[in-house]
Amino acid sequence: MNAAGETLVVWRVYGDANASARWLASDGTVSTPAFPIAGWSSSVPSTAALAGGAIAVAAEPPSGVSTCAGAA
């Protein structure tokens, strides 16, 4: 969810190579058609809110690379 209350919903159907996403307005109505997030094959990608109202969508790491970063 961004600062304006808009929400990016991200999902992946089992067996599909791509995840999908769509924006919902702050009142819960659909504000964009669904769009693919290409190249994702193992799970739903992680997202994070950014300053200015944008949202980051994580890229899938190369095969065999852990997605968890250890704390220092």
PQR file with spaces between the fields and no chain letter, atoms N, CA, C, O and H, PARSE charges and radii, in Angstrom:
ATOM       1  N    MET     1       0.855   -1.163    0.000 -0.4000 1.5000
ATOM       2  CA   MET     1       0.000    0.000    0.000 -0.0000 2.0000
ATOM       3  C    MET     1       0.905    1.231    0.000  0.5500 1.7000
ATOM       4  O    MET     1       1.912    1.284    0.706 -0.5500 1.4000
ATOM       5  N    ASN     2       0.520    2.216   -0.808 -0.4000 1.5000
ATOM       6  CA   ASN     2       1.310    3.440   -0.826 -0.0000 2.0000
ATOM       7  C    ASN     2       0.685    4.493    0.090  0.5500 1.7000
ATOM       8  O    ASN     2      -0.343    4.244    0.719 -0.5500 1.4000
ATOM       9  H    ASN     2      -0.298    2.173   -1.382  0.4000 1.0000
ATOM      10  N    ALA     3       1.308    5.664    0.161 -0.4000 1.5000
ATOM      11  CA   ALA     3       0.855    6.713    1.071 -0.0000 2.0000
ATOM      12  C    ALA     3      -0.540    7.228    0.729  0.5500 1.7000
ATOM      13  O    ALA     3      -1.220    7.768    1.602 -0.5500 1.4000
ATOM      14  H    ALA     3       2.143    5.867   -0.350  0.4000 1.0000
ATOM      15  N    ALA     4      -0.984    7.076   -0.518 -0.4000 1.5000
ATOM      16  CA   ALA     4      -2.312    7.525   -0.936 -0.0000 2.0000
ATOM      17  C    ALA     4      -3.388    6.471   -0.663  0.5500 1.7000
ATOM      18  O    ALA     4      -4.566    6.695   -0.940 -0.5500 1.4000
ATOM      19  H    ALA     4      -0.432    6.638   -1.227  0.4000 1.0000
ATOM      20  N    GLY     5      -2.980    5.326   -0.122 -0.4000 1.5000
ATOM      21  CA   GLY     5      -3.932    4.269    0.179 -0.0000 2.0000
ATOM      22  C    GLY     5      -4.191    3.322   -0.974  0.5500 1.7000
ATOM      23  O    GLY     5      -5.031    2.430   -0.858 -0.5500 1.4000
ATOM      24  H    GLY     5      -2.022    5.143    0.103  0.4000 1.0000
ATOM      25  N    GLU     6      -3.483    3.496   -2.092 -0.4000 1.5000
ATOM      26  CA   GLU     6      -3.617    2.580   -3.218 -0.0000 2.0000
ATOM      27  C    GLU     6      -2.813    1.321   -2.910  0.5500 1.7000
ATOM      28  O    GLU     6      -1.746    1.393   -2.300 -0.5500 1.4000
ATOM      29  H    GLU     6      -2.801    4.221   -2.186  0.4000 1.0000
ATOM      30  N    THR     7      -3.322    0.182   -3.328 -0.4000 1.5000
ATOM      31  CA   THR     7      -2.691   -1.091   -2.993 -0.0000 2.0000
ATOM      32  C    THR     7      -2.318   -1.853   -4.253  0.5500 1.7000
ATOM      33  O    THR     7      -3.128   -1.982   -5.170 -0.5500 1.4000
ATOM      34  H    THR     7      -4.189    0.123   -3.823  0.4000 1.0000
ATOM      35  N    LEU     8      -1.098   -2.353   -4.296 -0.4000 1.5000
ATOM      36  CA   LEU     8      -0.664   -3.226   -5.378 -0.0000 2.0000
ATOM      37  C    LEU     8      -0.869   -4.658   -4.908  0.5500 1.7000
ATOM      38  O    LEU     8      -0.236   -5.098   -3.948 -0.5500 1.4000
ATOM      39  H    LEU     8      -0.440   -2.248   -3.551  0.4000 1.0000
ATOM      40  N    VAL     9      -1.744   -5.378   -5.576 -0.4000 1.5000
ATOM      41  CA   VAL     9      -2.013   -6.775   -5.245 -0.0000 2.0000
ATOM      42  C    VAL     9      -1.190   -7.629   -6.206  0.5500 1.7000
ATOM      43  O    VAL     9      -1.278   -7.456   -7.421 -0.5500 1.4000
ATOM      44  H    VAL     9      -2.258   -5.021   -6.355  0.4000 1.0000
ATOM      45  N    VAL    10      -0.389   -8.553   -5.663 -0.4000 1.5000
ATOM      46  CA   VAL    10       0.485   -9.403   -6.464 -0.0000 2.0000
ATOM      47  C    VAL    10       0.131  -10.857   -6.170  0.5500 1.7000
ATOM      48  O    VAL    10      -0.026  -11.235   -5.010 -0.5500 1.4000
ATOM      49  H    VAL    10      -0.319   -8.694   -4.676  0.4000 1.0000
ATOM      50  N    TRP    11       0.005  -11.675   -7.222 -0.4000 1.5000
ATOM      51  CA   TRP    11      -0.301  -13.091   -7.041 -0.0000 2.0000
ATOM      52  C    TRP    11       0.367  -13.903   -8.130  0.5500 1.7000
ATOM      53  O    TRP    11       0.804  -13.371   -9.151 -0.5500 1.4000
ATOM      54  H    TRP    11       0.133  -11.368   -8.164  0.4000 1.0000
ATOM      55  N    ARG    12       0.437  -15.192   -7.894 -0.4000 1.5000
ATOM      56  CA   ARG    12       0.975  -16.137   -8.872 -0.0000 2.0000
ATOM      57  C    ARG    12       0.140  -17.397   -8.823  0.5500 1.7000
ATOM      58  O    ARG    12      -0.102  -17.946   -7.748 -0.5500 1.4000
ATOM      59  H    ARG    12       0.082  -15.624   -7.065  0.4000 1.0000
ATOM      60  N    VAL    13      -0.300  -17.857   -9.976 -0.4000 1.5000
ATOM      61  CA   VAL    13      -1.056  -19.096  -10.084 -0.0000 2.0000
ATOM      62  C    VAL    13      -0.062  -20.240  -10.193  0.5500 1.7000
ATOM      63  O    VAL    13       0.877  -20.180  -10.987 -0.5500 1.4000
ATOM      64  H    VAL    13      -0.103  -17.411  -10.849  0.4000 1.0000
ATOM      65  N    TYR    14      -0.269  -21.282   -9.398 -0.4000 1.5000
ATOM      66  CA   TYR    14       0.634  -22.428   -9.408 -0.0000 2.0000
ATOM      67  C    TYR    14       0.812  -22.938  -10.832  0.5500 1.7000
ATOM      68  O    TYR    14      -0.169  -23.179  -11.536 -0.5500 1.4000
ATOM      69  H    TYR    14      -1.031  -21.331   -8.753  0.4000 1.0000
ATOM      70  N    GLY    15       2.048  -23.101  -11.252 -0.4000 1.5000
ATOM      71  CA   GLY    15       2.366  -23.603  -12.580 -0.0000 2.0000
ATOM      72  C    GLY    15       2.604  -22.520  -13.620  0.5500 1.7000
ATOM      73  O    GLY    15       3.179  -22.801  -14.672 -0.5500 1.4000
ATOM      74  H    GLY    15       2.845  -22.906  -10.680  0.4000 1.0000
ATOM      75  N    ASP    16       2.178  -21.290  -13.354 -0.4000 1.5000
ATOM      76  CA   ASP    16       2.431  -20.189  -14.283 -0.0000 2.0000
ATOM      77  C    ASP    16       3.857  -19.688  -14.106  0.5500 1.7000
ATOM      78  O    ASP    16       4.382  -19.671  -12.993 -0.5500 1.4000
ATOM      79  H    ASP    16       1.711  -21.062  -12.500  0.4000 1.0000
ATOM      80  N    ALA    17       4.481  -19.283  -15.204 -0.4000 1.5000
ATOM      81  CA   ALA    17       5.849  -18.777  -15.143 -0.0000 2.0000
ATOM      82  C    ALA    17       5.909  -17.346  -14.623  0.5500 1.7000
ATOM      83  O    ALA    17       6.948  -16.923  -14.118 -0.5500 1.4000
ATOM      84  H    ALA    17       4.055  -19.297  -16.109  0.4000 1.0000
ATOM      85  N    ASN    18       4.826  -16.599  -14.734 -0.4000 1.5000
ATOM      86  CA   ASN    18       4.818  -15.197  -14.338 -0.0000 2.0000
ATOM      87  C    ASN    18       3.894  -14.958  -13.155  0.5500 1.7000
ATOM      88  O    ASN    18       2.889  -15.649  -12.983 -0.5500 1.4000
ATOM      89  H    ASN    18       3.982  -16.944  -15.144  0.4000 1.0000
ATOM      90  N    ALA    19       4.244  -13.983  -12.354 -0.4000 1.5000
ATOM      91  CA   ALA    19       3.321  -13.473  -11.344 -0.0000 2.0000
ATOM      92  C    ALA    19       2.467  -12.413  -12.037  0.5500 1.7000
ATOM      93  O    ALA    19       2.813  -11.947  -13.122 -0.5500 1.4000
ATOM      94  H    ALA    19       5.060  -13.422  -12.493  0.4000 1.0000
ATOM      95  N    SER    20       1.373  -12.039  -11.424 -0.4000 1.5000
ATOM      96  CA   SER    20       0.501  -10.989  -11.950 -0.0000 2.0000
ATOM      97  C    SER    20       0.279   -9.957  -10.861  0.5500 1.7000
ATOM      98  O    SER    20       0.482  -10.231   -9.678 -0.5500 1.4000
ATOM      99  H    SER    20       1.092  -12.417  -10.542  0.4000 1.0000
ATOM     100  N    ALA    21      -0.140   -8.771  -11.270 -0.4000 1.5000
ATOM     101  CA   ALA    21      -0.405   -7.703  -10.308 -0.0000 2.0000
ATOM     102  C    ALA    21      -1.502   -6.801  -10.850  0.5500 1.7000
ATOM     103  O    ALA    21      -1.783   -6.793  -12.049 -0.5500 1.4000
ATOM     104  H    ALA    21      -0.305   -8.549  -12.231  0.4000 1.0000
ATOM     105  N    ARG    22      -2.114   -6.047   -9.957 -0.4000 1.5000
ATOM     106  CA   ARG    22      -3.061   -4.991  -10.341 -0.0000 2.0000
ATOM     107  C    ARG    22      -3.167   -4.020   -9.191  0.5500 1.7000
ATOM     108  O    ARG    22      -2.997   -4.383   -8.027 -0.5500 1.4000
ATOM     109  H    ARG    22      -1.887   -6.053   -8.984  0.4000 1.0000
ATOM     110  N    TRP    23      -3.455   -2.770   -9.537 -0.4000 1.5000
ATOM     111  CA   TRP    23      -3.628   -1.727   -8.534 -0.0000 2.0000
ATOM     112  C    TRP    23      -5.082   -1.621   -8.132  0.5500 1.7000
ATOM     113  O    TRP    23      -5.979   -1.690   -8.972 -0.5500 1.4000
ATOM     114  H    TRP    23      -3.593   -2.475  -10.482  0.4000 1.0000
ATOM     115  N    LEU    24      -5.311   -1.451   -6.833 -0.4000 1.5000
ATOM     116  CA   LEU    24      -6.631   -1.145   -6.301 -0.0000 2.0000
ATOM     117  C    LEU    24      -6.592    0.279   -5.755  0.5500 1.7000
ATOM     118  O    LEU    24      -5.613    0.683   -5.126 -0.5500 1.4000
ATOM     119  H    LEU    24      -4.583   -1.394   -6.150  0.4000 1.0000
ATOM     120  N    ALA    25      -7.657    1.034   -5.997 -0.4000 1.5000
ATOM     121  CA   ALA    25      -7.765    2.394   -5.466 -0.0000 2.0000
ATOM     122  C    ALA    25      -7.943    2.329   -3.954  0.5500 1.7000
ATOM     123  O    ALA    25      -8.192    1.259   -3.399 -0.5500 1.4000
ATOM     124  H    ALA    25      -8.452    0.706   -6.507  0.4000 1.0000
ATOM     125  N    SER    26      -7.818    3.467   -3.293 -0.4000 1.5000
ATOM     126  CA   SER    26      -7.933    3.503   -1.832 -0.0000 2.0000
ATOM     127  C    SER    26      -9.309    3.065   -1.341  0.5500 1.7000
ATOM     128  O    SER    26      -9.446    2.654   -0.188 -0.5500 1.4000
ATOM     129  H    SER    26      -7.616    4.336   -3.744  0.4000 1.0000
ATOM     130  N    ASP    27     -10.332    3.146   -2.196 -0.4000 1.5000
ATOM     131  CA   ASP    27     -11.659    2.680   -1.802 -0.0000 2.0000
ATOM     132  C    ASP    27     -11.895    1.204   -2.122  0.5500 1.7000
ATOM     133  O    ASP    27     -12.991    0.687   -1.906 -0.5500 1.4000
ATOM     134  H    ASP    27     -10.220    3.480   -3.132  0.4000 1.0000
ATOM     135  N    GLY    28     -10.860    0.522   -2.641 -0.4000 1.5000
ATOM     136  CA   GLY    28     -10.944   -0.910   -2.920 -0.0000 2.0000
ATOM     137  C    GLY    28     -11.377   -1.255   -4.332  0.5500 1.7000
ATOM     138  O    GLY    28     -11.405   -2.432   -4.694 -0.5500 1.4000
ATOM     139  H    GLY    28      -9.969    0.942   -2.817  0.4000 1.0000
ATOM     140  N    THR    29     -11.715   -0.258   -5.139 -0.4000 1.5000
ATOM     141  CA   THR    29     -12.105   -0.546   -6.524 -0.0000 2.0000
ATOM     142  C    THR    29     -10.864   -0.812   -7.370  0.5500 1.7000
ATOM     143  O    THR    29      -9.784   -0.297   -7.082 -0.5500 1.4000
ATOM     144  H    THR    29     -11.692    0.698   -4.845  0.4000 1.0000
ATOM     145  N    VAL    30     -11.028   -1.614   -8.409 -0.4000 1.5000
ATOM     146  CA   VAL    30      -9.928   -1.943   -9.316 -0.0000 2.0000
ATOM     147  C    VAL    30      -9.586   -0.704  -10.138  0.5500 1.7000
ATOM     148  O    VAL    30     -10.466   -0.120  -10.770 -0.5500 1.4000
ATOM     149  H    VAL    30     -11.906   -2.032   -8.643  0.4000 1.0000
ATOM     150  N    SER    31      -8.316   -0.298  -10.137 -0.4000 1.5000
ATOM     151  CA   SER    31      -7.929    0.895  -10.886 -0.0000 2.0000
ATOM     152  C    SER    31      -7.070    0.597  -12.107  0.5500 1.7000
ATOM     153  O    SER    31      -6.871    1.481  -12.940 -0.5500 1.4000
ATOM     154  H    SER    31      -7.601   -0.773   -9.624  0.4000 1.0000
ATOM     155  N    THR    32      -6.555   -0.626  -12.236 -0.4000 1.5000
ATOM     156  CA   THR    32      -5.816   -1.019  -13.442 -0.0000 2.0000
ATOM     157  C    THR    32      -6.177   -2.460  -13.793  0.5500 1.7000
ATOM     158  O    THR    32      -6.586   -3.232  -12.926 -0.5500 1.4000
ATOM     159  H    THR    32      -6.716   -1.344  -11.558  0.4000 1.0000
ATOM     160  N    PRO    33      -6.026   -2.819  -15.069 -0.5600 1.5000
ATOM     161  CA   PRO    33      -6.182   -4.239  -15.406  0.2800 2.0000
ATOM     162  C    PRO    33      -4.998   -5.020  -14.837  0.5500 1.7000
ATOM     163  O    PRO    33      -3.969   -4.436  -14.498 -0.5500 1.4000
ATOM     164  N    ALA    34      -5.145   -6.327  -14.735 -0.4000 1.5000
ATOM     165  CA   ALA    34      -4.033   -7.172  -14.285 -0.0000 2.0000
ATOM     166  C    ALA    34      -2.903   -7.082  -15.308  0.5500 1.7000
ATOM     167  O    ALA    34      -3.149   -6.996  -16.511 -0.5500 1.4000
ATOM     168  H    ALA    34      -5.980   -6.802  -15.011  0.4000 1.0000
ATOM     169  N    PHE    35      -1.660   -7.104  -14.818 -0.4000 1.5000
ATOM     170  CA   PHE    35      -0.511   -7.091  -15.714 -0.0000 2.0000
ATOM     171  C    PHE    35       0.507   -8.107  -15.214  0.5500 1.7000
ATOM     172  O    PHE    35       0.601   -8.340  -14.009 -0.5500 1.4000
ATOM     173  H    PHE    35      -1.461   -7.174  -13.840  0.4000 1.0000
ATOM     174  N    PRO    36       1.288   -8.729  -16.138 -0.5600 1.5000
ATOM     175  CA   PRO    36       2.258   -9.744  -15.730  0.2800 2.0000
ATOM     176  C    PRO    36       3.532   -9.132  -15.170  0.5500 1.7000
ATOM     177  O    PRO    36       3.945   -8.039  -15.559 -0.5500 1.4000
ATOM     178  N    ILE    37       4.133   -9.852  -14.266 -0.4000 1.5000
ATOM     179  CA   ILE    37       5.482   -9.545  -13.795 -0.0000 2.0000
ATOM     180  C    ILE    37       6.323  -10.699  -14.320  0.5500 1.7000
ATOM     181  O    ILE    37       6.425  -11.748  -13.684 -0.5500 1.4000
ATOM     182  H    ILE    37       3.798  -10.740  -13.951  0.4000 1.0000
ATOM     183  N    ALA    38       6.914  -10.497  -15.463 -0.4000 1.5000
ATOM     184  CA   ALA    38       7.582  -11.565  -16.208 -0.0000 2.0000
ATOM     185  C    ALA    38       8.809  -12.109  -15.493  0.5500 1.7000
ATOM     186  O    ALA    38       9.487  -11.402  -14.748 -0.5500 1.4000
ATOM     187  H    ALA    38       6.832   -9.644  -15.980  0.4000 1.0000
ATOM     188  N    GLY    39       9.068  -13.369  -15.739 -0.4000 1.5000
ATOM     189  CA   GLY    39      10.294  -13.984  -15.289 -0.0000 2.0000
ATOM     190  C    GLY    39      10.286  -14.511  -13.879  0.5500 1.7000
ATOM     191  O    GLY    39      11.330  -14.919  -13.371 -0.5500 1.4000
ATOM     192  H    GLY    39       8.516  -13.943  -16.344  0.4000 1.0000
ATOM     193  N    TRP    40       9.141  -14.517  -13.230 -0.4000 1.5000
ATOM     194  CA   TRP    40       9.082  -15.032  -11.864 -0.0000 2.0000
ATOM     195  C    TRP    40       8.578  -16.455  -11.923  0.5500 1.7000
ATOM     196  O    TRP    40       7.521  -16.702  -12.504 -0.5500 1.4000
ATOM     197  H    TRP    40       8.293  -14.186  -13.642  0.4000 1.0000
ATOM     198  N    SER    41       9.294  -17.395  -11.344 -0.4000 1.5000
ATOM     199  CA   SER    41       8.888  -18.780  -11.508 -0.0000 2.0000
ATOM     200  C    SER    41       8.741  -19.588  -10.236  0.5500 1.7000
ATOM     201  O    SER    41       8.182  -20.684  -10.282 -0.5500 1.4000
ATOM     202  H    SER    41      10.153  -17.194  -10.872  0.4000 1.0000
ATOM     203  N    SER    42       9.220  -19.097   -9.099 -0.4000 1.5000
ATOM     204  CA   SER    42       9.189  -19.958   -7.920 -0.0000 2.0000
ATOM     205  C    SER    42       8.176  -19.550   -6.857  0.5500 1.7000
ATOM     206  O    SER    42       7.712  -20.409   -6.106 -0.5500 1.4000
ATOM     207  H    SER    42       9.674  -18.207   -9.061  0.4000 1.0000
ATOM     208  N    SER    43       7.816  -18.276   -6.765 -0.4000 1.5000
ATOM     209  CA   SER    43       6.865  -17.830   -5.750 -0.0000 2.0000
ATOM     210  C    SER    43       6.413  -16.411   -6.062  0.5500 1.7000
ATOM     211  O    SER    43       6.885  -15.799   -7.021 -0.5500 1.4000
ATOM     212  H    SER    43       8.193  -17.578   -7.374  0.4000 1.0000
ATOM     213  N    VAL    44       5.512  -15.898   -5.263 -0.4000 1.5000
ATOM     214  CA   VAL    44       5.065  -14.516   -5.429 -0.0000 2.0000
ATOM     215  C    VAL    44       6.209  -13.593   -5.031  0.5500 1.7000
ATOM     216  O    VAL    44       6.825  -13.806   -3.986 -0.5500 1.4000
ATOM     217  H    VAL    44       5.128  -16.396   -4.485  0.4000 1.0000
ATOM     218  N    PRO    45       6.513  -12.569   -5.836 -0.5600 1.5000
ATOM     219  CA   PRO    45       7.632  -11.680   -5.488  0.2800 2.0000
ATOM     220  C    PRO    45       7.342  -10.813   -4.271  0.5500 1.7000
ATOM     221  O    PRO    45       6.190  -10.477   -3.993 -0.5500 1.4000
ATOM     222  N    SER    46       8.387  -10.461   -3.558 -0.4000 1.5000
ATOM     223  CA   SER    46       8.275   -9.554   -2.415 -0.0000 2.0000
ATOM     224  C    SER    46       8.107   -8.124   -2.915  0.5500 1.7000
ATOM     225  O    SER    46       8.618   -7.762   -3.975 -0.5500 1.4000
ATOM     226  H    SER    46       9.322  -10.734   -3.784  0.4000 1.0000
ATOM     227  N    THR    47       7.386   -7.317   -2.142 -0.4000 1.5000
ATOM     228  CA   THR    47       7.194   -5.915   -2.491 -0.0000 2.0000
ATOM     229  C    THR    47       7.516   -5.048   -1.279  0.5500 1.7000
ATOM     230  O    THR    47       7.527   -5.527   -0.145 -0.5500 1.4000
ATOM     231  H    THR    47       6.971   -7.611   -1.281  0.4000 1.0000
ATOM     232  N    ALA    48       7.778   -3.765   -1.532 -0.4000 1.5000
ATOM     233  CA   ALA    48       8.038   -2.812   -0.452 -0.0000 2.0000
ATOM     234  C    ALA    48       7.624   -1.421   -0.899  0.5500 1.7000
ATOM     235  O    ALA    48       7.841   -1.039   -2.049 -0.5500 1.4000
ATOM     236  H    ALA    48       7.769   -3.376   -2.453  0.4000 1.0000
ATOM     237  N    ALA    49       7.024   -0.663    0.016 -0.4000 1.5000
ATOM     238  CA   ALA    49       6.645    0.720   -0.273 -0.0000 2.0000
ATOM     239  C    ALA    49       7.897    1.579   -0.342  0.5500 1.7000
ATOM     240  O    ALA    49       8.842    1.381    0.422 -0.5500 1.4000
ATOM     241  H    ALA    49       6.848   -0.974    0.950  0.4000 1.0000
ATOM     242  N    LEU    50       7.895    2.536   -1.266 -0.4000 1.5000
ATOM     243  CA   LEU    50       9.000    3.471   -1.431 -0.0000 2.0000
ATOM     244  C    LEU    50       8.513    4.888   -1.169  0.5500 1.7000
ATOM     245  O    LEU    50       7.320    5.175   -1.275 -0.5500 1.4000
ATOM     246  H    LEU    50       7.128    2.697   -1.887  0.4000 1.0000
ATOM     247  N    ALA    51       9.435    5.761   -0.828 -0.4000 1.5000
ATOM     248  CA   ALA    51       9.088    7.171   -0.641 -0.0000 2.0000
ATOM     249  C    ALA    51       8.504    7.715   -1.937  0.5500 1.7000
ATOM     250  O    ALA    51       8.937    7.325   -3.021 -0.5500 1.4000
ATOM     251  H    ALA    51      10.404    5.527   -0.741  0.4000 1.0000
ATOM     252  N    GLY    52       7.537    8.601   -1.841 -0.4000 1.5000
ATOM     253  CA   GLY    52       6.939    9.195   -3.025 -0.0000 2.0000
ATOM     254  C    GLY    52       5.755    8.418   -3.560  0.5500 1.7000
ATOM     255  O    GLY    52       5.156    8.820   -4.558 -0.5500 1.4000
ATOM     256  H    GLY    52       7.185    8.917   -0.960  0.4000 1.0000
ATOM     257  N    GLY    53       5.400    7.304   -2.914 -0.4000 1.5000
ATOM     258  CA   GLY    53       4.221    6.559   -3.310 -0.0000 2.0000
ATOM     259  C    GLY    53       4.448    5.393   -4.235  0.5500 1.7000
ATOM     260  O    GLY    53       3.486    4.716   -4.598 -0.5500 1.4000
ATOM     261  H    GLY    53       5.886    6.978   -2.104  0.4000 1.0000
ATOM     262  N    ALA    54       5.669    5.127   -4.631 -0.4000 1.5000
ATOM     263  CA   ALA    54       5.951    3.997   -5.517 -0.0000 2.0000
ATOM     264  C    ALA    54       6.081    2.706   -4.713  0.5500 1.7000
ATOM     265  O    ALA    54       6.178    2.728   -3.486 -0.5500 1.4000
ATOM     266  H    ALA    54       6.450    5.678   -4.336  0.4000 1.0000
ATOM     267  N    ILE    55       6.080    1.606   -5.413 -0.4000 1.5000
ATOM     268  CA   ILE    55       6.269    0.302   -4.777 -0.0000 2.0000
ATOM     269  C    ILE    55       7.332   -0.463   -5.554  0.5500 1.7000
ATOM     270  O    ILE    55       7.293   -0.513   -6.784 -0.5500 1.4000
ATOM     271  H    ILE    55       6.001    1.588   -6.410  0.4000 1.0000
ATOM     272  N    ALA    56       8.279   -1.058   -4.841 -0.4000 1.5000
ATOM     273  CA   ALA    56       9.324   -1.874   -5.452 -0.0000 2.0000
ATOM     274  C    ALA    56       8.870   -3.321   -5.475  0.5500 1.7000
ATOM     275  O    ALA    56       8.265   -3.800   -4.516 -0.5500 1.4000
ATOM     276  H    ALA    56       8.310   -1.018   -3.842  0.4000 1.0000
ATOM     277  N    VAL    57       9.159   -4.025   -6.572 -0.4000 1.5000
ATOM     278  CA   VAL    57       8.875   -5.449   -6.697 -0.0000 2.0000
ATOM     279  C    VAL    57      10.218   -6.149   -6.867  0.5500 1.7000
ATOM     280  O    VAL    57      10.977   -5.824   -7.781 -0.5500 1.4000
ATOM     281  H    VAL    57       9.650   -3.635   -7.352  0.4000 1.0000
ATOM     282  N    ALA    58      10.514   -7.105   -5.995 -0.4000 1.5000
ATOM     283  CA   ALA    58      11.807   -7.782   -6.007 -0.0000 2.0000
ATOM     284  C    ALA    58      11.958   -8.661   -7.241  0.5500 1.7000
ATOM     285  O    ALA    58      10.998   -9.278   -7.700 -0.5500 1.4000
ATOM     286  H    ALA    58       9.898   -7.369   -5.253  0.4000 1.0000
ATOM     287  N    ALA    59      13.162   -8.708   -7.765 -0.4000 1.5000
ATOM     288  CA   ALA    59      13.496   -9.624   -8.857 -0.0000 2.0000
ATOM     289  C    ALA    59      13.885  -10.966   -8.259  0.5500 1.7000
ATOM     290  O    ALA    59      14.412  -11.029   -7.148 -0.5500 1.4000
ATOM     291  H    ALA    59      13.943   -8.206   -7.392  0.4000 1.0000
ATOM     292  N    GLU    60      13.624  -12.033   -8.994 -0.4000 1.5000
ATOM     293  CA   GLU    60      13.999  -13.356   -8.512 -0.0000 2.0000
ATOM     294  C    GLU    60      15.512  -13.507   -8.605  0.5500 1.7000
ATOM     295  O    GLU    60      16.105  -13.159   -9.626 -0.5500 1.4000
ATOM     296  H    GLU    60      13.196  -11.982   -9.896  0.4000 1.0000
ATOM     297  N    PRO    61      16.145  -14.022   -7.548 -0.5600 1.5000
ATOM     298  CA   PRO    61      17.601  -14.209   -7.587  0.2800 2.0000
ATOM     299  C    PRO    61      17.957  -15.371   -8.516  0.5500 1.7000
ATOM     300  O    PRO    61      17.103  -16.201   -8.829 -0.5500 1.4000
ATOM     301  N    PRO    62      19.203  -15.431   -8.952 -0.5600 1.5000
ATOM     302  CA   PRO    62      19.647  -16.564   -9.771  0.2800 2.0000
ATOM     303  C    PRO    62      19.418  -17.885   -9.041  0.5500 1.7000
ATOM     304  O    PRO    62      19.401  -17.930   -7.811 -0.5500 1.4000
ATOM     305  N    SER    63      19.248  -18.927   -9.787 -0.4000 1.5000
ATOM     306  CA   SER    63      19.017  -20.252   -9.208 -0.0000 2.0000
ATOM     307  C    SER    63      20.108  -20.603   -8.197  0.5500 1.7000
ATOM     308  O    SER    63      21.298  -20.429   -8.456 -0.5500 1.4000
ATOM     309  H    SER    63      19.262  -18.891  -10.786  0.4000 1.0000
ATOM     310  N    GLY    64      19.675  -21.097   -7.052 -0.4000 1.5000
ATOM     311  CA   GLY    64      20.608  -21.517   -6.016 -0.0000 2.0000
ATOM     312  C    GLY    64      21.048  -20.427   -5.071  0.5500 1.7000
ATOM     313  O    GLY    64      21.777  -20.705   -4.118 -0.5500 1.4000
ATOM     314  H    GLY    64      18.708  -21.238   -6.842  0.4000 1.0000
ATOM     315  N    VAL    65      20.625  -19.179   -5.303 -0.4000 1.5000
ATOM     316  CA   VAL    65      21.012  -18.072   -4.438 -0.0000 2.0000
ATOM     317  C    VAL    65      19.903  -17.845   -3.429  0.5500 1.7000
ATOM     318  O    VAL    65      18.732  -17.751   -3.797 -0.5500 1.4000
ATOM     319  H    VAL    65      20.033  -18.954   -6.076  0.4000 1.0000
ATOM     320  N    SER    66      20.266  -17.755   -2.155 -0.4000 1.5000
ATOM     321  CA   SER    66      19.293  -17.536   -1.092 -0.0000 2.0000
ATOM     322  C    SER    66      18.725  -16.136   -1.182  0.5500 1.7000
ATOM     323  O    SER    66      19.437  -15.197   -1.537 -0.5500 1.4000
ATOM     324  H    SER    66      21.217  -17.832   -1.855  0.4000 1.0000
ATOM     325  N    THR    67      17.427  -15.983   -0.858 -0.4000 1.5000
ATOM     326  CA   THR    67      16.808  -14.665   -0.856 -0.0000 2.0000
ATOM     327  C    THR    67      16.895  -13.986    0.499  0.5500 1.7000
ATOM     328  O    THR    67      16.517  -12.821    0.624 -0.5500 1.4000
ATOM     329  H    THR    67      16.848  -16.745   -0.570  0.4000 1.0000
ATOM     330  N    CYS    68      17.379  -14.679    1.509 -0.4000 1.5000
ATOM     331  CA   CYS    68      17.469  -14.109    2.854 -0.0000 2.0000
ATOM     332  C    CYS    68      18.866  -13.544    3.075  0.5500 1.7000
ATOM     333  O    CYS    68      19.862  -14.251    2.922 -0.5500 1.4000
ATOM     334  H    CYS    68      17.686  -15.625    1.407  0.4000 1.0000
ATOM     335  N    ALA    69      18.931  -12.293    3.427 -0.4000 1.5000
ATOM     336  CA   ALA    69      20.221  -11.682    3.753 -0.0000 2.0000
ATOM     337  C    ALA    69      20.425  -11.787    5.256  0.5500 1.7000
ATOM     338  O    ALA    69      19.535  -11.439    6.031 -0.5500 1.4000
ATOM     339  H    ALA    69      18.122  -11.719    3.552  0.4000 1.0000
ATOM     340  N    GLY    70      21.564  -12.254    5.662 -0.4000 1.5000
ATOM     341  CA   GLY    70      21.848  -12.373    7.083 -0.0000 2.0000
ATOM     342  C    GLY    70      22.057  -11.022    7.723  0.5500 1.7000
ATOM     343  O    GLY    70      22.571  -10.104    7.084 -0.5500 1.4000
ATOM     344  H    GLY    70      22.288  -12.537    5.033  0.4000 1.0000
ATOM     345  N    ALA    71      21.674  -10.889    8.955 -0.4000 1.5000
ATOM     346  CA   ALA    71      21.878   -9.630    9.692 -0.0000 2.0000
ATOM     347  C    ALA    71      23.331   -9.541   10.128  0.5500 1.7000
ATOM     348  O    ALA    71      23.947  -10.540   10.498 -0.5500 1.4000
ATOM     349  H    ALA    71      21.257  -11.635    9.474  0.4000 1.0000
ATOM     350  N    ALA    72      23.857   -8.352   10.080 -0.4000 1.5000
ATOM     351  CA   ALA    72      25.264   -8.154   10.485 -0.0000 2.0000
ATOM     352  C    ALA    72      25.336   -7.796   11.937  0.5500 1.7000
ATOM     353  O    ALA    72      26.427   -7.590   12.469 -0.5500 1.4000
ATOM     354  H    ALA    72      23.356   -7.540    9.779  0.4000 1.0000
